[in-house]
């Protein structure tokens, strides 16, 4: 199973079961993007909100990974600037994708829609 399928399934479940203003906003932005999957959409979309990347970084043996975010100083998730590891323990790629989805969902549930709509991406690098 492709790792993108795991992430996309988790995000699809979130959107199917959540009618919050933030979920509706994200659902609309996804449709407008014409992206085929949530992985690619969030990679592009969150960049405008100070999330530079989300990746699974391989550890030395190459079979396990650490899921991490790279964030600018000002970012929608209020993480520290630089790399934030989402797990202390190495995980499989499938586990990493599930961790990313769960992390995004938890953040989306805690963010007020006004954070997205009033965001000034020019401040990402101040």
OpenMM code with the backbone's topology and positions (N, CA, C; nanometers):
from openmm import Vec3, app, unit

residues = "UNK UNK UNK UNK UNK UNK UNK UNK UNK UNK UNK UNK UNK UNK UNK UNK UNK UNK UNK UNK UNK UNK UNK UNK UNK UNK UNK UNK UNK UNK UNK UNK UNK UNK UNK UNK UNK UNK UNK UNK UNK UNK UNK UNK UNK UNK UNK UNK UNK UNK UNK UNK UNK UNK UNK UNK UNK UNK UNK UNK UNK UNK UNK UNK UNK UNK UNK UNK UNK UNK UNK UNK UNK UNK UNK UNK UNK UNK UNK UNK UNK UNK UNK UNK UNK UNK UNK UNK UNK UNK UNK UNK UNK UNK UNK UNK UNK UNK UNK UNK UNK UNK UNK UNK UNK UNK UNK UNK UNK UNK UNK UNK UNK UNK UNK UNK UNK UNK UNK UNK UNK UNK UNK UNK UNK UNK".split()
positions = [
    Vec3(0.0841, -0.1179, 0.0000),
    Vec3(0.0000, 0.0000, 0.0000),
    Vec3(0.0886, 0.1243, 0.0000),
    Vec3(0.0616, 0.2151, -0.0890),
    Vec3(0.1360, 0.3404, -0.0974),
    Vec3(0.1147, 0.4212, 0.0295),
    Vec3(0.2195, 0.4893, 0.0731),
    Vec3(0.2054, 0.5713, 0.1929),
    Vec3(0.1091, 0.6868, 0.1706),
    Vec3(0.1040, 0.7391, 0.0490),
    Vec3(0.0094, 0.8481, 0.0213),
    Vec3(-0.1344, 0.8006, 0.0397),
    Vec3(-0.1601, 0.6743, 0.0137),
    Vec3(-0.2950, 0.6201, 0.0308),
    Vec3(-0.3354, 0.6241, 0.1777),
    Vec3(-0.2430, 0.5932, 0.2673),
    Vec3(-0.2721, 0.5971, 0.4107),
    Vec3(-0.3069, 0.7400, 0.4527),
    Vec3(-0.2237, 0.8356, 0.4156),
    Vec3(-0.2482, 0.9755, 0.4497),
    Vec3(-0.3812, 1.0221, 0.3909),
    Vec3(-0.4022, 0.9933, 0.2645),
    Vec3(-0.5244, 1.0371, 0.1976),
    Vec3(-0.6494, 0.9755, 0.2591),
    Vec3(-0.6420, 0.8492, 0.2977),
    Vec3(-0.7565, 0.7828, 0.3612),
    Vec3(-0.7901, 0.8494, 0.4942),
    Vec3(-0.6883, 0.8771, 0.5738),
    Vec3(-0.7104, 0.9428, 0.7031),
    Vec3(-0.7720, 1.0817, 0.6842),
    Vec3(-0.7210, 1.1569, 0.5873),
    Vec3(-0.7733, 1.2913, 0.5636),
    Vec3(-0.9154, 1.2846, 0.5078),
    Vec3(-0.9419, 1.1897, 0.4198),
    Vec3(-1.0770, 1.1740, 0.3653),
    Vec3(-1.1759, 1.1414, 0.4770),
    Vec3(-1.1367, 1.0542, 0.5689),
    Vec3(-1.2226, 1.0223, 0.6836),
    Vec3(-1.2514, 1.1471, 0.7666),
    Vec3(-1.1490, 1.2288, 0.7863),
    Vec3(-1.1665, 1.3542, 0.8607),
    Vec3(-1.2695, 1.4430, 0.7918),
    Vec3(-1.2538, 1.4637, 0.6625),
    Vec3(-1.3452, 1.5522, 0.5908),
    Vec3(-1.4863, 1.4949, 0.5813),
    Vec3(-1.4983, 1.3640, 0.5744),
    Vec3(-1.6307, 1.3010, 0.5689),
    Vec3(-1.7052, 1.3099, 0.7016),
    Vec3(-1.6312, 1.3197, 0.8110),
    Vec3(-1.6948, 1.3170, 0.9428),
    Vec3(-1.6930, 1.4520, 1.0139),
    Vec3(-1.6427, 1.5562, 0.9494),
    Vec3(-1.6272, 1.6842, 1.0162),
    Vec3(-1.6882, 1.7955, 0.9315),
    Vec3(-1.7795, 1.8691, 0.9910),
    Vec3(-1.8438, 1.9803, 0.9207),
    Vec3(-1.8092, 2.1150, 0.9823),
    Vec3(-1.6953, 2.1227, 1.0503),
    Vec3(-1.6549, 2.2492, 1.1108),
    Vec3(-1.6234, 2.3517, 1.0020),
    Vec3(-1.6151, 2.4765, 1.0410),
    Vec3(-1.5814, 2.5830, 0.9463),
    Vec3(-1.4428, 2.5617, 0.8861),
    Vec3(-1.3489, 2.5186, 0.9682),
    Vec3(-1.2131, 2.4935, 0.9173),
    Vec3(-1.2142, 2.3779, 0.8185),
    Vec3(-1.2837, 2.2704, 0.8518),
    Vec3(-1.2905, 2.1555, 0.7600),
    Vec3(-1.3550, 2.1961, 0.6281),
    Vec3(-1.4604, 2.2753, 0.6346),
    Vec3(-1.5265, 2.3215, 0.5119),
    Vec3(-1.4335, 2.4116, 0.4304),
    Vec3(-1.3615, 2.4997, 0.4967),
    Vec3(-1.2641, 2.5865, 0.4299),
    Vec3(-1.1577, 2.5032, 0.3580),
    Vec3(-1.1024, 2.4050, 0.4289),
    Vec3(-0.9983, 2.3194, 0.3703),
    Vec3(-1.0538, 2.2349, 0.2561),
    Vec3(-1.1741, 2.1842, 0.2733),
    Vec3(-1.2388, 2.1051, 0.1683),
    Vec3(-1.2555, 2.1898, 0.0412),
    Vec3(-1.2986, 2.3135, 0.0573),
    Vec3(-1.3154, 2.4042, -0.0569),
    Vec3(-1.1814, 2.4339, -0.1232),
    Vec3(-1.0799, 2.4619, -0.0436),
    Vec3(-0.9466, 2.4903, -0.0990),
    Vec3(-0.8923, 2.3690, -0.1742),
    Vec3(-0.9182, 2.2500, -0.1214),
    Vec3(-0.8738, 2.1279, -0.1892),
    Vec3(-0.9410, 2.1159, -0.3258),
    Vec3(-1.0711, 2.1370, -0.3299),
    Vec3(-1.1437, 2.1282, -0.4575),
    Vec3(-1.0934, 2.2324, -0.5566),
    Vec3(-1.0699, 2.3536, -0.5090),
    Vec3(-1.0200, 2.4609, -0.5955),
    Vec3(-0.8798, 2.4318, -0.6483),
    Vec3(-0.8030, 2.3566, -0.5726),
    Vec3(-0.6639, 2.3280, -0.6112),
    Vec3(-0.6544, 2.2318, -0.7289),
    Vec3(-0.7595, 2.1539, -0.7477),
    Vec3(-0.7627, 2.0507, -0.8518),
    Vec3(-0.6533, 1.9452, -0.8327),
    Vec3(-0.6036, 1.9357, -0.7118),
    Vec3(-0.5081, 1.8297, -0.6787),
    Vec3(-0.5832, 1.6985, -0.6698),
    Vec3(-0.5126, 1.5905, -0.6976),
    Vec3(-0.5757, 1.4587, -0.6936),
    Vec3(-0.5675, 1.3932, -0.5567),
    Vec3(-0.4770, 1.4425, -0.4709),
    Vec3(-0.4649, 1.3814, -0.3392),
    Vec3(-0.4344, 1.4870, -0.2338),
    Vec3(-0.4632, 1.4513, -0.1101),
    Vec3(-0.4429, 1.5439, 0.0008),
    Vec3(-0.2954, 1.5650, 0.0309),
    Vec3(-0.2141, 1.4653, 0.0072),
    Vec3(-0.0718, 1.4777, 0.0345),
    Vec3(-0.0123, 1.5942, -0.0445),
    Vec3(-0.0332, 1.5952, -0.1740),
    Vec3(0.0171, 1.7035, -0.2582),
    Vec3(-0.0478, 1.8370, -0.2265),
    Vec3(-0.1774, 1.8333, -0.1989),
    Vec3(-0.2486, 1.9562, -0.1655),
    Vec3(-0.1894, 2.0214, -0.0413),
    Vec3(-0.1765, 1.9450, 0.0680),
    Vec3(-0.1264, 2.0044, 0.1917),
    Vec3(0.0195, 2.0454, 0.1805),
    Vec3(0.0967, 1.9757, 0.1004),
    Vec3(0.2354, 2.0156, 0.0784),
    Vec3(0.2404, 2.1573, 0.0216),
    Vec3(0.1567, 2.1860, -0.0757),
    Vec3(0.1502, 2.3201, -0.1357),
    Vec3(0.0772, 2.4200, -0.0460),
    Vec3(-0.0397, 2.3822, -0.0006),
    Vec3(-0.1264, 2.4727, 0.0747),
    Vec3(-0.0608, 2.5214, 0.2040),
    Vec3(-0.0059, 2.4302, 0.2821),
    Vec3(0.0504, 2.4680, 0.4115),
    Vec3(0.1784, 2.5492, 0.3990),
    Vec3(0.2444, 2.5415, 0.2841),
    Vec3(0.3641, 2.6228, 0.2616),
    Vec3(0.3306, 2.7714, 0.2778),
    Vec3(0.2138, 2.8113, 0.2320),
    Vec3(0.1704, 2.9513, 0.2437),
    Vec3(0.1447, 2.9919, 0.3883),
    Vec3(0.1361, 2.8935, 0.4753),
    Vec3(0.1098, 2.9188, 0.6165),
    Vec3(0.2310, 2.8848, 0.7033),
    Vec3(0.3478, 2.8866, 0.6432),
    Vec3(0.4712, 2.8707, 0.7187),
    Vec3(0.5167, 2.7286, 0.7437),
    Vec3(0.4463, 2.6299, 0.6900),
    Vec3(0.4894, 2.4907, 0.7018),
    Vec3(0.5670, 2.4598, 0.5742),
    Vec3(0.6973, 2.4633, 0.5835),
    Vec3(0.7828, 2.4510, 0.4658),
    Vec3(0.7748, 2.3113, 0.4067),
    Vec3(0.7738, 2.2117, 0.4930),
    Vec3(0.7629, 2.0741, 0.4436),
    Vec3(0.7211, 1.9813, 0.5564),
    Vec3(0.6693, 1.8663, 0.5173),
    Vec3(0.6493, 1.7562, 0.6117),
    Vec3(0.7041, 1.6317, 0.5441),
    Vec3(0.7984, 1.5681, 0.6123),
    Vec3(0.8721, 1.4566, 0.5530),
    Vec3(0.8980, 1.3468, 0.6543),
    Vec3(0.9240, 1.2292, 0.6007),
    Vec3(0.9686, 1.1164, 0.6822),
    Vec3(1.1185, 1.1038, 0.6601),
    Vec3(1.1949, 1.1381, 0.7632),
    Vec3(1.3410, 1.1384, 0.7528),
    Vec3(1.3957, 1.0001, 0.7879),
    Vec3(1.4720, 0.9389, 0.6962),
    Vec3(1.5249, 0.8048, 0.7246),
    Vec3(1.6296, 0.8080, 0.8357),
    Vec3(1.6302, 0.7030, 0.9157),
    Vec3(1.7372, 0.6887, 1.0136),
    Vec3(1.8427, 0.5977, 0.9526),
    Vec3(1.9502, 0.5743, 1.0218),
    Vec3(2.0675, 0.5086, 0.9646),
    Vec3(2.0418, 0.3763, 0.8945),
    Vec3(1.9594, 0.2898, 0.9491),
    Vec3(1.9414, 0.1590, 0.8857),
    Vec3(1.8508, 0.1638, 0.7627),
    Vec3(1.7828, 0.2764, 0.7413),
    Vec3(1.7035, 0.2951, 0.6205),
    Vec3(1.5671, 0.2292, 0.6191),
    Vec3(1.5317, 0.1549, 0.7231),
    Vec3(1.4022, 0.0868, 0.7247),
    Vec3(1.2999, 0.1586, 0.8124),
    Vec3(1.3453, 0.2525, 0.8895),
    Vec3(1.2570, 0.3284, 0.9783),
    Vec3(1.2808, 0.4775, 0.9554),
    Vec3(1.1819, 0.5560, 0.9979),
    Vec3(1.1825, 0.6989, 0.9687),
    Vec3(1.1304, 0.7779, 1.0881),
    Vec3(1.1659, 0.9051, 1.0901),
    Vec3(1.1120, 0.9977, 1.1885),
    Vec3(1.0263, 1.0994, 1.1128),
    Vec3(0.8967, 1.1062, 1.1424),
    Vec3(0.8124, 1.2062, 1.0769),
    Vec3(0.8433, 1.3449, 1.1338),
    Vec3(0.8635, 1.4418, 1.0451),
    Vec3(0.8995, 1.5751, 1.0927),
    Vec3(0.8419, 1.6846, 1.0041),
    Vec3(0.8248, 1.8009, 1.0658),
    Vec3(0.7826, 1.9224, 0.9965),
    Vec3(0.9001, 2.0181, 0.9941),
    Vec3(0.9125, 2.0940, 0.8874),
    Vec3(1.0058, 2.2056, 0.8839),
    Vec3(0.9206, 2.3312, 0.8748),
    Vec3(0.9405, 2.4208, 0.9709),
    Vec3(0.8537, 2.5379, 0.9825),
    Vec3(0.9331, 2.6674, 0.9770),
    Vec3(0.8696, 2.7698, 0.9219),
    Vec3(0.9270, 2.9035, 0.9279),
    Vec3(0.8988, 2.9611, 1.0666),
    Vec3(0.9538, 3.0781, 1.0935),
    Vec3(0.9383, 3.1392, 1.2252),
    Vec3(0.7912, 3.1575, 1.2613),
    Vec3(0.7145, 3.2115, 1.1699),
    Vec3(0.5707, 3.2299, 1.1909),
    Vec3(0.4976, 3.1249, 1.1098),
    Vec3(0.4283, 3.0363, 1.1784),
    Vec3(0.3561, 2.9304, 1.1078),
    Vec3(0.2220, 2.9055, 1.1748),
    Vec3(0.1297, 2.8557, 1.0969),
    Vec3(-0.0088, 2.8386, 1.1400),
    Vec3(-0.0227, 2.7432, 1.2588),
    Vec3(0.0725, 2.6508, 1.2737),
    Vec3(0.0655, 2.5544, 1.3834),
    Vec3(0.1397, 2.6013, 1.5089),
    Vec3(0.2027, 2.7186, 1.5001),
    Vec3(0.2771, 2.7779, 1.6125),
    Vec3(0.3896, 2.6887, 1.6634),
    Vec3(0.4512, 2.6192, 1.5722),
    Vec3(0.5675, 2.5375, 1.6070),
    Vec3(0.6925, 2.6258, 1.6072),
    Vec3(0.7968, 2.5779, 1.6707),
    Vec3(0.9243, 2.6483, 1.6685),
    Vec3(0.9786, 2.6511, 1.5261),
    Vec3(1.0561, 2.7533, 1.4950),
    Vec3(1.1217, 2.7603, 1.3649),
    Vec3(1.2207, 2.6449, 1.3527),
    Vec3(1.2241, 2.5819, 1.2372),
    Vec3(1.3152, 2.4708, 1.2129),
    Vec3(1.2404, 2.3391, 1.2049),
    Vec3(1.3094, 2.2339, 1.2415),
    Vec3(1.2537, 2.0988, 1.2296),
    Vec3(1.1876, 2.0577, 1.3611),
    Vec3(1.0656, 2.0091, 1.3512),
    Vec3(0.9919, 1.9550, 1.4652),
    Vec3(0.9647, 1.8079, 1.4378),
    Vec3(1.0196, 1.7219, 1.5211),
    Vec3(0.9949, 1.5783, 1.5062),
    Vec3(0.8603, 1.5442, 1.5697),
    Vec3(0.7801, 1.4672, 1.4983),
    Vec3(0.6474, 1.4301, 1.5474),
    Vec3(0.6466, 1.2970, 1.6211),
    Vec3(0.7617, 1.2340, 1.6289),
    Vec3(0.7755, 1.1085, 1.7032),
    Vec3(0.9181, 1.0987, 1.7549),
    Vec3(0.9318, 1.0491, 1.8739),
    Vec3(1.0655, 1.0246, 1.9299),
    Vec3(1.1203, 0.8910, 1.8818),
    Vec3(1.0291, 0.8012, 1.8467),
    Vec3(1.0663, 0.6665, 1.8041),
    Vec3(1.0587, 0.6538, 1.6525),
    Vec3(1.1519, 0.5804, 1.5925),
    Vec3(1.1454, 0.5551, 1.4479),
    Vec3(1.0197, 0.4754, 1.4126),
    Vec3(0.9635, 0.5061, 1.2968),
    Vec3(0.8398, 0.4437, 1.2508),
    Vec3(0.8555, 0.3957, 1.1073),
    Vec3(0.7635, 0.3100, 1.0632),
    Vec3(0.7594, 0.2723, 0.9219),
    Vec3(0.7018, 0.3910, 0.8444),
    Vec3(0.7155, 0.3892, 0.7132),
    Vec3(0.6581, 0.4967, 0.6322),
    Vec3(0.5066, 0.5045, 0.6483),
    Vec3(0.4426, 0.3891, 0.6563),
    Vec3(0.2971, 0.3885, 0.6749),
    Vec3(0.2580, 0.4525, 0.8078),
    Vec3(0.3326, 0.4215, 0.9117),
    Vec3(0.3067, 0.4818, 1.0424),
    Vec3(0.3308, 0.6326, 1.0380),
    Vec3(0.4340, 0.6743, 0.9669),
    Vec3(0.4631, 0.8178, 0.9537),
    Vec3(0.3475, 0.8911, 0.8875),
    Vec3(0.2937, 0.8346, 0.7817),
    Vec3(0.1830, 0.8993, 0.7117),
    Vec3(0.0607, 0.9121, 0.8023),
    Vec3(0.0352, 0.8113, 0.8826),
    Vec3(-0.0769, 0.8178, 0.9764),
    Vec3(-0.0504, 0.9249, 1.0828),
    Vec3(0.0730, 0.9350, 1.1279),
    Vec3(0.1100, 1.0379, 1.2262),
    Vec3(0.0893, 1.1773, 1.1680),
    Vec3(0.1305, 1.1982, 1.0432),
    Vec3(0.1087, 1.3288, 0.9796),
    Vec3(-0.0403, 1.3621, 0.9753),
    Vec3(-0.1206, 1.2679, 0.9317),
    Vec3(-0.2649, 1.2917, 0.9220),
    Vec3(-0.3232, 1.3237, 1.0595),
    Vec3(-0.2868, 1.2460, 1.1598),
    Vec3(-0.3388, 1.2696, 1.2944),
    Vec3(-0.2933, 1.4052, 1.3483),
    Vec3(-0.1691, 1.4417, 1.3201),
    Vec3(-0.1171, 1.5715, 1.3636),
    Vec3(-0.1962, 1.6845, 1.2977),
    Vec3(-0.2119, 1.6784, 1.1653),
    Vec3(-0.2853, 1.7834, 1.0945),
    Vec3(-0.4285, 1.7929, 1.1457),
    Vec3(-0.4938, 1.6801, 1.1605),
    Vec3(-0.6324, 1.6792, 1.2076),
    Vec3(-0.6423, 1.7422, 1.3463),
    Vec3(-0.5518, 1.7072, 1.4363),
    Vec3(-0.5564, 1.7651, 1.5711),
    Vec3(-0.5346, 1.9158, 1.5658),
    Vec3(-0.4457, 1.9607, 1.4799),
    Vec3(-0.4219, 2.1051, 1.4660),
    Vec3(-0.5413, 2.1747, 1.4029),
    Vec3(-0.5986, 2.1144, 1.3004),
    Vec3(-0.7153, 2.1746, 1.2355),
    Vec3(-0.8320, 2.1856, 1.3331),
    Vec3(-0.8445, 2.0898, 1.4231),
    Vec3(-0.9516, 2.0932, 1.5225),
    Vec3(-0.9305, 2.2031, 1.6259),
    Vec3(-0.8061, 2.2487, 1.6424),
    Vec3(-0.7736, 2.3508, 1.7422),
    Vec3(-0.7603, 2.4916, 1.6848),
    Vec3(-0.7657, 2.5047, 1.5526),
    Vec3(-0.7442, 2.6344, 1.4883),
    Vec3(-0.8783, 2.6976, 1.4538),
    Vec3(-0.8898, 2.8245, 1.4841),
    Vec3(-1.0067, 2.9015, 1.4451),
    Vec3(-0.9932, 2.9385, 1.2980),
    Vec3(-1.1023, 2.9393, 1.2259),
    Vec3(-1.1001, 2.9715, 1.0835),
    Vec3(-1.0324, 3.1057, 1.0558),
    Vec3(-1.0470, 3.2010, 1.1456),
    Vec3(-0.9877, 3.3335, 1.1236),
    Vec3(-0.8354, 3.3280, 1.1124),
    Vec3(-0.7714, 3.2284, 1.1734),
    Vec3(-0.6259, 3.2142, 1.1577),
    Vec3(-0.5906, 3.1921, 1.0110),
    Vec3(-0.6709, 3.1123, 0.9421),
    Vec3(-0.6466, 3.0883, 0.8000),
    Vec3(-0.6839, 3.2100, 0.7160),
    Vec3(-0.8019, 3.2638, 0.7396),
    Vec3(-0.8521, 3.3699, 0.6519),
    Vec3(-0.7798, 3.5024, 0.6714),
    Vec3(-0.7230, 3.5257, 0.7894),
    Vec3(-0.6515, 3.6509, 0.8159),
    Vec3(-0.4998, 3.6364, 0.8080),
    Vec3(-0.4527, 3.5209, 0.7662),
    Vec3(-0.3089, 3.4937, 0.7634),
    Vec3(-0.2391, 3.5814, 0.6597),
    Vec3(-0.1270, 3.6396, 0.6989),
    Vec3(-0.0447, 3.7183, 0.6069),
    Vec3(0.0838, 3.6411, 0.5834),
    Vec3(0.0923, 3.5759, 0.4689),
    Vec3(0.2089, 3.4911, 0.4410),
    Vec3(0.3382, 3.5708, 0.4336),
    Vec3(0.3294, 3.7018, 0.4191),
    Vec3(0.4504, 3.7850, 0.4196),
    Vec3(0.5198, 3.7790, 0.5555),
    Vec3(0.4450, 3.7477, 0.6599),
    Vec3(0.5020, 3.7401, 0.7945),
    Vec3(0.5701, 3.6071, 0.8235),
    Vec3(0.5622, 3.5111, 0.7326),
    Vec3(0.6209, 3.3797, 0.7566),
    Vec3(0.7697, 3.3879, 0.7873),
    Vec3(0.8360, 3.4855, 0.7305),
    Vec3(0.9822, 3.4890, 0.7398),
    Vec3(1.0333, 3.6084, 0.8176),
    Vec3(0.9477, 3.6760, 0.8915),
    Vec3(0.9908, 3.7886, 0.9751),
    Vec3(1.0418, 3.7391, 1.1080),
] * unit.nanometer
topology = app.Topology()
chain = topology.addChain("A")
for resn in residues:
    res = topology.addResidue(resn, chain)
    for name in ("N", "CA", "C"):
        topology.addAtom(name, app.Element.getBySymbol(name[0]), res)
